[in-house]
């Protein structure tokens, strides 16, 4: 490899790290909010938006638009 190729590879590596760091910084608030919602569902016993039975955050779905929990089966039924 010649020095120009090494320079381009180094710039690409630095650019990739910079882009990843920017993405993580920009999405930090959303990731924290999602984590709080999941922890809240574990402790507060959130209920399904359709059948109003308790959900399991490890298995069931959280809808970002309605900010509510859905059982997978209830979600499938609603989408059909």
Steps between C-alpha positions, in 0.01 A plus 500: 500500500623843421474793741197649323302177546596485866387860544165427334448190715584699812256775403229242431559340841491835679187601308326175592579541869386863487171403330434223753572732792267763352222246454535370856500855636192597296301190595595497869175661622283260301694196625469621860125559460452154351701344786289690760179383332616140503606520863174671587305220337690246708428678827162667438337207321398677182197361321423425138326779307242253363422234759625686812687197635855537638782495246846348510749758361742226395244352261232759427519811281520867588338728241701821460209690343232428759752459786322184612573130544348225285505123530641346183172314439289814557723692259466228236120497541485879467711494184283241324 
